[in-house]
Amino acid sequence: TWRVIELADASAVSVGHVSNVRSNLLDREWAEVADEGLLLSRPDALLDEWAAVYRPPVGKRLSFYTTMHGSALDEATRQVLHAGSDDNGQAVLASYSAAQWLAPYARTGTHYLYADAQGLERLHAALGLSAVGKGQNVVVTVPKDDGLFLDAIEPAPGVVCTSAVQTYLDLIVSGERGMEAAEHLRKERLTWHKT
């Protein structure tokens, strides 16, 4: 359950915006009000609707190539992800790369990340990234809004990923294999029990 002010603080948006979202959730009967606050009563319906209208975060999508691979690439990426903070930049695994840690299913030779400007600089240096027009093996999106970093998770030491919901949404729009991977992730990580 959430109180409006608590949710506004956690999501870094205004109380008015949270109040509008709250009203919309109640109008659609996806949420209900309990003594403790607002509670999603139909999270699956909300997620279905969200997936149907989802568009990837607005921002710069950059394609790179790195000669690193295997454990060396994984370790260098972990060092950047683990060191991330608001002060020195943020970077998180996304899409298929996040799903590998949350609910492995589909494989791809490309590593996907979200990063802010400073996080991108750190990724560039640590992974030896070269900009390419095609043949990329690293794709970094620098979102216009840093909100998706707010609910990043650490499924293993040093591995920082987008949340299960964000990962699910990104997989949904990534093509046929992505839809399959998204459904697997949903079965494994996105089930809710009413308390």
Salt bridges, closest charged atoms under 4 A:
GLU32 OE2 - LYS194 NZ 3.42
ASP44 OD1 - ARG186 NH2 3.12
ASP48 OD1 - ARG186 NH1 2.66
GLU180 OE1 - ARG177 NH1 2.27
